[in-house]
Amino acid sequence: MLPIRGPRLDRRAFLRGSGAMLALPWLEAMQPVFGPPPARTPRCVFVFAPNGMHMREWRPEGDGRACRLRGTLEPLQPLRDRVTVFTGLAIDGGRPHGDGPGDHARSAATFLTCGHPKKTGGADIEVGTSVDQAIAAQMGKATPFGSLELGLERGAAAGVCDSGYSCAYTNCISWRTPTTPVAKETDPKAVFARLFGDPGAAGDQAARRRQRERDRSVLDVVLADAKALGGRLGAADRRKLDQYLAAVRELEQRLARLDDAAPGAPVPAGLLAGGQGYPEKLALMYELTALALATDQTRVVTLMLGNGGSNRSYRFLGVPEGHHDLSHHGKKPEKLEAIAQINRFQVEQLAAFLRRLAAEREADGDLLAQTLVLFGSGLGDGDRHNHDDLPVLLAGEGAGAAKGRGHVKFAKETPMANLHLAVMRAMGLGDPAFADSTGPLDLA
């Protein structure tokens, strides 16, 4: 007997009006009245932090689910049951293997590939296919965008950026093939335009302002359709739809403010890198990621908090020195404290993103339950330039594939590729191996 279905909405429902279209989040009205619940849809997000961590402040206190997330990880303590911090993971491909210096370029290039990059400043770059693109190749056809690559710092695709290594290694963590890096988008406005079709984002700043004056927002265009849809929904779904539309409107306004605030004169060197605008842009990138996942625009996202070897300063934290310079701390207490401040800020923003996902209703749970968020660095201690004992954590349940395990210690030199292989399996891939993996890690 076929399951009984009421007048339900399609999972990929849109609001349409005057040529504008807006993807909807998951609503209860998309679920059958009777019959099996909707299939869970796993997603994955990979977040790269440059220059390693202050490892003493990173490590949890205790092991297993009874551990306490302290220091750098303290902002995640309320989410401890949904987080696993790994100790003992290594990326052997990040080591020199006779190629000399260039650890920052290798730390970025190997974070998701676990390969060893060919040392070159020319066009003959090669490292390996990244885990996000391996996943996107399999599941990306189900969504408008196979994957979404984001970053907070621009970077050249060619030239030499680190001790003879191409800038492509330093500036990209996502590789479609071993020789093809995927460029990241660093402008939140452009990301929003790509996801939601803002026509004003295609021109220059003056054109975008003129377009905003001529046209109402996308939400205004589809308002009538939204009201009509609201009449077909239950009270819970109406509230959900109102909250979603309000969130998108707020994001539009935030993006417009960011655009309007851009100075007309050339920015003095280091001013923007020093802080003004960076926290806002990072929050926007996380919000765009949440919206992209919630509306099923994509199921695979990468985000670079900074390029490999980033020397951004964090003046808004009271840290005017460059991050890369600080990472060569020589065990000086004041430098270690500054690094800890930067790391703490990074984790605070991550925690806010995880709470955002946890607040988003999805299928029979929340969006964090459908997602795996991998956060970490391709270096352990920035001063040692070591590619073992990496600071890595995993949050979310990936549609039932994972559970928060607190603090899990592995034997030294456990390949990071084992974690990537486990994420691939959670996303539904059946590949027997990835890079130098020896077997998938247990995520539950």
C-alpha positions in Angstrom: 0.0 0.0 0.0 1.4 3.4 -1.0 1.9 5.9 1.8 -0.9 8.5 2.0 0.2 12.0 1.1 -1.5 15.3 1.7 -1.1 18.5 -0.2 2.6 18.7 0.4 5.4 20.9 -0.9 8.3 19.6 -2.9 11.6 19.5 -1.1 13.1 21.9 -3.6 10.4 24.5 -3.4 10.9 28.1 -4.4 9.1 31.5 -4.1 8.7 33.1 -7.5 7.6 36.5 -8.6 8.5 39.1 -11.3 11.3 36.9 -12.5 12.9 36.5 -9.1 13.2 33.2 -7.3 14.2 32.4 -3.7 15.0 28.9 -2.4 13.1 27.8 0.7 14.4 26.0 3.7 13.0 22.7 4.9 9.4 23.0 6.1 7.1 20.5 7.8 4.8 20.8 4.9 7.4 19.0 2.8 7.0 15.8 4.8 4.3 13.2 3.9 1.3 13.0 6.2 1.8 9.3 6.5 4.5 7.0 5.4 8.3 7.0 6.0 10.0 10.2 7.1 12.0 12.1 4.5 15.4 10.7 3.8 18.2 12.3 5.8 20.5 14.5 3.7 24.0 14.7 4.9 26.1 17.8 4.4 29.7 18.6 5.1 31.7 21.8 5.8 35.5 22.1 6.0 37.0 25.0 7.8 40.8 25.7 7.5 42.6 27.9 10.1 46.2 29.0 9.1 49.4 28.9 11.1 48.5 26.1 13.6 47.4 26.7 17.1 48.7 27.4 20.6 48.5 23.6 21.4 48.7 23.9 25.1 45.5 26.0 25.1 43.9 23.8 22.5 44.0 20.4 24.3 40.9 19.3 26.2 41.2 18.4 29.8 40.6 14.6 30.1 39.6 12.0 27.6 36.4 10.7 26.0 33.0 12.2 26.5 33.8 13.2 30.1 36.5 15.7 28.9 36.2 19.4 29.5 36.8 21.8 26.6 38.9 24.5 28.0 41.1 27.4 26.9 40.8 27.8 23.1 37.9 25.3 22.9 35.9 26.6 25.9 33.3 28.3 23.6 32.4 24.8 22.4 31.8 23.4 25.9 27.9 23.9 25.7 28.1 21.8 22.5 30.5 19.2 23.9 28.0 16.3 23.3 28.1 17.1 19.6 31.8 17.6 19.1 34.8 15.3 18.8 38.4 16.7 19.3 41.0 14.4 17.7 44.6 14.0 19.0 47.3 12.2 17.0 46.3 12.9 13.4 49.1 13.7 10.9 49.5 14.7 7.3 52.7 13.2 6.0 52.3 14.9 2.7 52.9 18.2 4.4 56.4 17.4 5.4 59.4 18.4 3.1 60.4 15.0 1.8 63.5 16.6 0.5 61.8 19.8 -0.8 63.1 22.1 1.9 61.0 25.0 3.4 57.5 25.9 2.5 55.5 24.4 5.3 52.7 27.0 5.2 52.0 26.3 1.5 52.1 22.6 2.1 49.8 23.0 5.2 47.0 24.5 3.1 47.5 22.4 0.0 47.5 19.1 2.0 44.7 19.9 4.5 42.0 18.3 2.4 44.2 16.4 -0.1 46.7 14.7 2.1 49.0 14.5 -0.9 52.5 15.9 -1.3 52.6 19.0 -3.5 55.1 19.2 -6.3 57.4 22.1 -5.5 57.0 24.5 -8.3 56.2 28.1 -9.0 55.1 27.4 -12.5 52.0 25.9 -14.1 52.9 22.3 -13.4 51.3 22.3 -10.0 50.1 18.9 -8.6 49.0 17.7 -5.2 45.9 15.5 -5.2 42.1 15.7 -5.3 40.6 17.1 -2.1 38.1 15.3 0.0 35.4 18.0 -0.6 35.7 17.6 -4.3 35.6 13.8 -4.2 32.4 14.2 -2.3 31.0 16.9 -4.6 31.7 14.7 -7.7 29.4 12.0 -6.2 26.6 14.0 -4.6 26.9 17.5 -6.2 24.5 16.7 -9.1 21.6 16.7 -6.6 22.0 20.4 -5.8 22.3 23.7 -7.9 25.9 24.0 -6.8 28.1 21.0 -6.4 30.2 22.7 -3.9 30.9 26.2 -2.5 34.4 27.5 -1.9 34.8 30.5 0.4 37.6 32.5 2.0 38.5 35.6 3.9 41.6 36.5 2.0 42.2 37.0 -1.7 45.2 35.3 -3.3 46.9 35.1 -6.6 46.5 31.8 -8.6 50.0 32.1 -10.1 53.4 33.2 -8.9 55.5 32.1 -6.0 54.1 32.7 -2.4 56.2 30.5 -0.1 59.8 29.3 -0.6 59.4 28.2 -4.2 55.8 27.0 -3.9 53.1 28.3 -6.2 50.5 30.6 -4.8 47.9 28.1 -5.8 49.1 25.9 -3.0 49.0 28.7 -0.4 45.6 30.1 -1.4 43.5 26.9 -2.1 42.5 24.0 0.0 40.0 22.7 -2.6 41.3 20.7 -5.6 39.0 19.4 -8.3 41.7 17.2 -9.7 45.4 16.7 -8.6 46.3 19.6 -11.0 43.2 21.8 -10.8 42.7 24.0 -7.7 39.2 25.5 -7.2 39.3 29.3 -6.7 37.5 30.6 -3.6 35.1 33.5 -3.4 36.1 36.2 -0.8 33.3 38.7 -1.4 30.2 38.0 0.6 28.1 40.1 -1.8 29.2 38.0 -4.7 28.5 34.8 -2.7 25.0 36.0 -2.0 24.5 36.9 -5.7 25.7 33.5 -6.7 23.3 31.7 -4.3 20.3 33.9 -4.6 20.6 35.7 -7.9 21.0 39.3 -6.8 21.2 41.1 -10.2 22.9 44.1 -8.7 26.0 42.2 -7.7 27.2 41.8 -11.3 28.3 45.4 -11.8 30.7 47.7 -10.1 30.0 49.3 -6.8 28.3 52.4 -8.3 26.2 50.2 -10.5 25.2 48.0 -7.6 24.0 51.1 -5.7 22.0 52.3 -8.6 20.5 48.9 -9.0 19.5 48.8 -5.4 17.8 52.2 -5.8 15.9 51.0 -8.9 14.8 47.6 -7.7 13.2 46.4 -4.6 14.8 43.5 -2.7 14.3 40.0 -3.9 12.1 39.4 -0.8 9.8 42.3 -1.7 9.4 40.9 -5.3 8.3 37.5 -4.0 6.3 38.8 -1.0 2.9 38.2 -2.6 3.9 34.6 -3.4 5.2 34.1 0.2 1.8 35.3 1.6 0.0 32.9 -0.7 2.2 30.1 0.4 1.7 31.0 4.0 -2.0 30.3 3.7 -1.2 26.7 2.8 1.0 26.1 5.8 0.4 25.2 9.4 1.2 27.6 12.3 4.7 26.1 12.9 5.6 26.4 9.2 4.3 29.9 9.0 6.5 30.9 11.9 9.4 29.1 10.3 8.9 30.8 6.9 8.6 34.2 8.6 11.8 33.6 10.5 13.6 32.5 7.4 12.5 35.5 5.3 13.5 37.8 8.1 17.0 36.1 8.3 17.5 36.5 4.5 16.3 40.2 4.7 18.7 40.9 7.5 21.5 39.3 5.6 20.7 41.4 2.5 20.8 44.5 4.7 24.1 43.5 6.3 25.6 42.9 2.9 24.4 46.3 1.7 25.9 48.0 4.7 29.2 46.2 4.1 29.2 47.4 0.5 28.2 50.9 1.4 31.0 51.1 4.0 33.7 50.3 1.6 36.0 53.3 1.3 36.3 55.2 -2.0 40.0 55.9 -1.5 42.7 53.3 -1.6 43.0 51.5 1.7 46.4 51.9 3.4 48.4 48.7 3.5 47.4 46.5 6.4 44.4 48.6 7.5 41.7 46.1 6.5 43.9 43.2 7.5 44.2 44.8 10.9 40.6 44.1 11.8 37.9 46.5 10.6 35.5 44.5 8.6 37.1 41.1 9.2 34.7 39.9 12.0 31.7 41.1 10.0 32.9 39.4 6.8 33.6 36.1 8.7 30.1 36.2 10.3 28.6 36.8 6.9 30.5 33.9 5.4 29.2 31.6 8.1 25.7 32.9 7.6 25.9 32.4 3.9 27.1 28.8 4.5 24.1 28.2 6.8 21.7 29.6 4.2 23.2 27.6 1.4 22.9 24.4 3.4 19.4 25.2 4.7 18.1 25.8 1.2 19.9 22.8 -0.3 21.8 25.0 -2.7 24.8 22.9 -2.0 25.9 20.1 0.4 29.6 20.7 0.4 31.3 23.9 1.6 34.9 24.9 2.3 36.0 28.0 4.1 39.5 29.3 4.5 39.8 31.7 7.5 43.1 32.8 6.0 45.5 31.7 3.4 48.5 29.5 4.3 51.0 31.6 6.1 48.5 34.4 6.6 50.0 37.4 8.2 46.7 39.2 9.0 46.7 41.3 12.1 43.8 41.2 14.5 43.7 44.7 15.9 40.1 44.3 17.0 41.4 41.8 19.5 44.2 44.0 20.6 46.7 42.0 18.5 48.4 44.3 16.0 51.1 41.9 15.1 50.8 39.7 12.0 49.5 36.2 12.7 52.3 34.4 10.8 54.9 36.5 12.6 53.4 35.6 15.9 53.3 31.9 15.0 57.1 32.0 15.1 56.8 32.6 18.8 60.0 31.1 20.1 58.0 30.2 23.3 57.7 33.8 24.2 54.7 34.2 26.6 53.4 37.4 25.0 53.4 35.8 21.5 51.7 32.6 22.8 49.1 34.7 24.5 48.4 36.6 21.3 48.1 33.4 19.3 45.7 32.0 21.9 43.5 35.2 21.5 43.4 34.6 17.7 42.6 31.0 18.1 39.9 31.7 20.7 38.2 34.2 18.4 38.3 31.6 15.6 36.6 29.0 17.8 34.0 31.6 19.1 32.9 32.2 15.5 32.8 28.5 14.9 30.6 28.0 18.0 28.2 30.7 16.8 28.0 28.9 13.4 27.3 25.6 15.0 24.6 27.2 17.2 23.1 28.6 14.0 22.9 25.2 12.4 21.5 23.7 15.6 18.7 26.3 15.6 17.7 25.4 12.0 14.9 22.8 11.8 15.7 20.1 9.3 13.8 16.8 8.7 13.4 15.1 12.0 16.0 17.1 13.8 18.1 20.2 13.2 20.6 21.1 10.5 23.6 20.4 12.6 22.3 16.8 13.0 22.5 16.5 9.2 25.9 18.1 8.9 29.6 17.3 9.6 31.7 20.4 10.3 35.5 19.7 10.2 37.6 22.5 11.7 41.4 22.5 12.0 44.8 23.5 10.7 47.4 21.8 8.6 50.1 22.7 11.1 50.3 21.8 14.8 52.6 24.4 16.4 53.3 27.2 14.0 56.8 27.6 15.4 57.8 24.0 14.9 56.1 23.8 11.5 55.1 20.2 12.5 52.5 18.3 10.4 51.6 15.9 13.2 49.6 16.3 16.4 47.3 18.4 14.4 44.5 20.5 16.0 41.4 19.0 14.4 37.8 18.7 15.5 34.5 17.4 14.1 31.0 18.7 15.0 27.6 17.5 14.1 26.1 14.1 13.3 26.1 13.9 9.5 22.6 12.4 9.3 23.3 9.8 11.9 26.9 8.8 10.9 28.6 10.5 13.8 28.3 11.2 17.5 30.1 13.6 19.7 32.9 11.6 21.4 34.6 14.4 23.4 38.3 13.9 23.2 39.7 11.0 21.2 43.4 10.2 21.2 44.9 8.1 18.4 48.4 6.7 18.0 50.9 9.2 16.7 51.0 9.4 12.9 47.4 8.3 12.4 46.7 9.6 8.9 44.4 12.6 8.6 43.2 10.8 5.5 41.5 8.3 7.7 39.2 11.1 9.0 38.6 12.3 5.5 37.7 8.7 4.4 35.3 8.5 7.3 33.6 11.7 6.3 33.3 10.4 2.7 31.6 7.3 4.0 29.3 9.4 6.1 28.4 11.3 2.9 27.5 8.0 1.2 30.6 7.4 -0.8 32.0 3.8 -1.0 35.6 4.6 -1.9 37.9 2.0 -0.4 40.6 4.5 0.4 41.6 8.2 0.2 45.2 9.4 -0.3 47.4 7.6 2.3 44.5 6.4 4.5 44.7 3.1 6.3 41.1 2.8 7.1 38.2 5.1 8.1 38.0 6.4 11.7 35.1 5.5 13.9 32.9 8.6 14.1 30.4 7.2 16.5 
